[in-house]
C-alpha cells in the first residue's frame, strides 16, 4: 500500500478549490496554474488543507 500526500489549494483570484499532488513536497518556489481562470500562483501561500490518500 502506498500513501501519497494531496494538498487542497484555493485560487487567490477566482476562489475555486483544486487538488495538488506534486511529486516533490519542497514547496518553496512551486507554482500552479488555476484550472478555472488560468492565473499562476504560489502553492505554499494558498494551501487550505493537507490530506493523505492511500493506494493499494
C-alpha positions in Angstrom: 0.0 0.0 0.0 1.3 3.4 -1.0 0.4 6.7 0.8 0.6 9.9 -1.1 0.0 13.5 0.1 -2.6 15.6 -1.5 -3.0 19.4 -0.9 -6.2 21.3 -1.4 -5.4 24.7 -2.8 -7.6 27.8 -3.4 -7.1 30.1 -6.3 -6.5 33.7 -5.0 -8.3 35.2 -8.0 -11.5 33.1 -8.6 -11.5 31.3 -5.1 -12.1 27.9 -6.7 -10.6 24.8 -4.9 -8.3 22.3 -6.6 -6.1 19.4 -5.6 -2.3 19.4 -5.9 -0.3 16.2 -5.6 3.2 17.2 -6.7 6.0 14.6 -6.9 8.2 16.6 -4.5 7.0 18.5 -1.5 9.6 21.1 -1.3 7.1 23.9 -1.8 9.4 26.9 -1.6 9.1 28.0 -5.2 6.4 25.8 -6.7 3.7 27.4 -8.7 0.4 26.0 -10.1 -1.9 27.4 -12.8 -5.6 27.5 -11.9 -7.6 25.1 -14.0 -10.6 27.5 -14.0 -9.2 31.0 -14.7 -5.6 30.3 -15.8 -3.7 32.5 -13.3 -0.5 31.1 -11.9 0.0 31.3 -8.1 2.4 30.1 -5.4 1.4 26.7 -3.9 2.8 27.4 -0.4 0.7 30.6 0.2 -2.6 29.1 -0.9 -2.9 25.7 0.9 -6.3 25.1 2.5 -5.7 21.7 3.9 -3.4 18.7 3.7 -4.7 15.1 3.2 -3.3 11.6 2.8 -4.5 9.3 0.1 -3.9 5.5 0.3 -3.4 3.4 -2.8 -3.3 -0.3 -2.9 
